[in-house]
Amino acid sequence: MRTMVVLVAVMLMVLVLPLVGCKQPEQQVAGATNADETVVDAARADEATGANAAGQPGEQAQAAAEGTAAGTAASNAAEDTGTPNKVEGFAAYVPDMTVKQGEIIAVPVRLTYADNAAGFQMTVKYDPKKLEIGGGEPVTKGSAVPAGSLFMPNAGEPGQVRVACAGSETFDAEKQELFVIHFKAVGGPGTTTIDIDDSDRAATKFGFANEKAKPIKPAPKAVDGTITIQ
């Protein structure tokens, strides 16, 4: 109960206090840039660029409708080959997929043993010459993430997507899906990599936290995926 009260307070701070210039409370996660960086701080930094994938309030209904249509088209156009053979143990991964040139593809980022975690932050990198953000809602919350979790994506900079998520309820271990990025295949035939950046140079450092907002260590492995454009 206390954790839920804290989470609600954090969400109110995120959504309301920025309007009057107040500083948000901190919620520490693994992989932060320094000891003072938090999942909420990282998400707010993304929002400050003006590139929150959900769009302005007046645009959200239209974006959701377009996103649904884009997701349907993507599911018809792309083939998800499932969990790569290279994924073992506790890992965040992108499945290998194929798509036709010019089509929209919905690329999931998944987590094995997802019920160990309730929050995360990460940067996913891609080649903007091969893929560009597409669909009405570029980044959507995954099916494994509880409805009440705070989810803040930023797809505003070509070549990378930054996502932060925090909650007091663990993810669904069976569904695994943390979030989905919608891309349009703009490059010629060939293979391109979707990179979960777990390096020290990542724009938003790779890390996970449990339902008590405590860093998970060791962090899961980051396993990249490939997109084959036909």
C-alpha positions in Angstrom: 0.0 0.0 0.0 2.8 2.4 0.9 4.6 1.7 -2.4 1.3 2.5 -4.3 0.8 5.7 -2.5 4.4 6.8 -3.3 3.9 5.9 -7.0 0.6 7.9 -7.1 2.4 10.8 -5.6 5.3 10.5 -8.1 2.8 10.4 -11.0 1.0 13.5 -9.7 4.3 15.3 -9.4 5.2 14.4 -12.9 1.9 15.4 -14.4 1.0 18.4 -12.3 4.0 20.1 -10.6 5.9 20.8 -13.9 3.1 23.3 -14.6 4.2 25.4 -11.7 7.9 24.8 -12.0 8.4 22.4 -9.0 11.0 19.7 -8.8 9.9 16.1 -8.9 10.7 13.4 -6.3 13.3 10.8 -7.3 12.8 7.2 -8.1 16.2 5.5 -8.4 16.7 2.8 -11.1 19.6 0.7 -12.2 22.0 2.0 -14.9 21.4 5.7 -14.2 23.9 8.2 -15.5 25.0 9.0 -11.9 23.7 8.4 -8.4 21.2 11.3 -8.7 19.6 10.4 -12.0 16.2 8.7 -11.8 13.8 7.0 -14.2 11.4 10.0 -13.8 14.2 12.5 -14.4 15.2 10.6 -17.5 11.7 10.6 -18.8 11.2 14.3 -18.0 14.4 15.0 -20.0 12.9 13.3 -22.9 9.6 15.2 -22.5 11.6 18.5 -22.5 12.7 17.9 -26.1 9.0 18.3 -27.1 9.1 14.8 -28.7 6.9 12.7 -26.5 5.6 10.0 -28.8 2.0 10.3 -27.5 1.8 13.8 -29.0 -0.2 16.8 -27.6 -3.5 16.1 -25.8 -5.6 17.1 -28.7 -3.7 14.7 -31.0 -3.9 11.6 -28.8 -7.2 10.2 -29.9 -6.3 10.5 -33.6 -2.8 9.1 -32.9 -4.3 6.1 -31.1 -6.7 5.4 -34.0 -3.9 5.7 -36.5 -1.6 3.6 -34.4 -4.2 0.8 -34.3 -4.4 0.9 -38.0 -0.7 1.0 -38.4 -0.3 -1.9 -35.9 -2.8 -4.0 -38.0 -0.9 -3.2 -41.2 2.4 -4.0 -39.5 1.2 -7.4 -38.2 0.2 -8.3 -41.8 3.4 -7.0 -43.4 6.0 -8.4 -41.0 7.0 -11.8 -39.7 8.2 -12.2 -36.1 10.6 -15.1 -35.9 10.1 -15.3 -32.2 12.7 -15.5 -29.4 16.2 -15.6 -31.0 18.3 -18.7 -30.2 20.9 -16.3 -28.8 18.6 -15.3 -25.9 19.4 -17.2 -22.7 18.6 -16.4 -19.1 17.4 -13.0 -17.9 17.5 -10.7 -21.0 15.9 -7.8 -22.7 15.8 -8.6 -26.4 14.4 -7.7 -29.9 13.2 -10.6 -32.0 14.5 -11.0 -35.5 11.9 -10.0 -38.1 11.3 -9.5 -41.8 9.3 -6.8 -43.6 8.6 -5.7 -47.1 10.1 -2.4 -48.3 7.8 0.5 -47.7 5.7 -1.3 -45.1 5.1 -0.5 -41.4 6.6 -3.0 -38.9 5.8 -3.3 -35.2 9.0 -4.1 -33.4 8.6 -5.3 -29.8 11.2 -5.1 -27.1 10.8 -8.0 -24.7 12.1 -9.2 -21.3 12.5 -12.8 -20.2 11.5 -13.5 -16.6 9.7 -10.2 -16.8 8.0 -10.7 -13.4 11.4 -9.8 -11.8 10.9 -6.1 -12.9 8.5 -3.3 -12.5 10.4 -0.4 -14.2 13.1 0.2 -16.7 14.9 2.8 -18.8 16.8 2.3 -22.0 17.8 3.6 -25.4 17.1 1.6 -28.6 19.2 2.6 -31.6 18.4 2.0 -35.3 19.7 3.0 -38.8 17.6 6.0 -40.0 18.7 5.3 -43.5 16.9 1.9 -43.3 14.1 2.6 -40.9 12.1 5.6 -39.9 9.5 6.1 -37.2 6.0 5.4 -38.6 2.5 4.8 -37.6 0.1 7.1 -35.7 1.6 6.4 -32.3 5.3 5.6 -32.8 6.0 3.9 -29.4 3.3 2.1 -27.4 3.3 0.4 -24.0 3.8 -3.4 -24.2 1.2 -6.0 -23.2 3.4 -7.1 -20.3 3.3 -3.7 -18.6 0.5 -3.0 -16.1 -2.1 -0.4 -17.1 -1.2 1.7 -14.0 2.5 2.0 -14.8 4.0 5.4 -15.8 5.2 5.0 -19.4 7.2 7.8 -21.1 8.7 7.3 -24.6 10.7 9.7 -26.7 11.1 9.0 -30.4 11.9 12.5 -31.5 15.6 12.0 -32.5 16.2 10.0 -35.7 18.3 6.9 -35.0 17.2 6.3 -31.4 14.2 5.8 -29.2 14.4 6.5 -25.4 11.9 4.9 -23.1 11.3 5.1 -19.3 8.7 3.2 -17.3 8.0 3.0 -13.6 5.4 1.1 -11.5 4.6 -0.7 -8.3 3.4 -3.9 -10.0 5.7 -6.4 -11.8 5.5 -7.1 -15.5 3.7 -10.1 -16.9 6.3 -12.9 -17.3 4.3 -14.8 -19.9 3.6 -11.8 -22.3 7.2 -10.4 -21.9 6.5 -7.4 -24.1 7.8 -4.1 -22.6 7.0 -1.7 -25.5 6.6 -1.7 -29.3 8.2 0.7 -31.8 6.5 1.2 -35.2 8.9 1.6 -38.1 8.6 2.1 -41.8 11.1 0.2 -43.9 12.6 2.9 -46.1 15.9 1.3 -47.0 16.6 -1.1 -49.8 16.7 -4.9 -49.4 19.1 -6.1 -46.7 19.4 -6.5 -43.0 19.7 -3.9 -40.3 20.2 -4.1 -36.5 17.9 -2.9 -33.8 20.4 -2.2 -30.9 19.4 -2.1 -27.3 22.2 0.2 -26.1 23.7 -1.0 -22.8 26.9 1.0 -23.2 28.0 3.8 -20.9 27.5 6.2 -23.8 23.7 5.5 -24.1 21.6 8.6 -24.1 19.3 7.0 -21.5 21.3 4.4 -19.6 20.1 0.8 -19.7 18.6 -0.4 -16.3 15.8 -2.1 -14.5 14.1 -1.8 -11.1 11.8 -3.9 -9.0 8.4 -3.1 -7.6 10.0 -1.2 -4.8 12.0 1.0 -7.2 15.3 -0.8 -6.2 17.8 -1.4 -9.0 18.0 -4.9 -10.3 21.6 -6.2 -10.3 23.0 -7.7 -12.2 20.9 -6.1 -14.9 19.5 -8.3 -17.7 21.5 -8.9 -20.8 20.7 -6.7 -23.8 20.3 -8.8 -27.0 19.9 -7.0 -30.3 17.6 -8.1 -33.1 17.7 -7.8 -36.9 15.2 -6.6 -39.4 15.4 -8.0 -42.9 13.9 -5.8 -45.6 12.7 -7.7 -48.6 
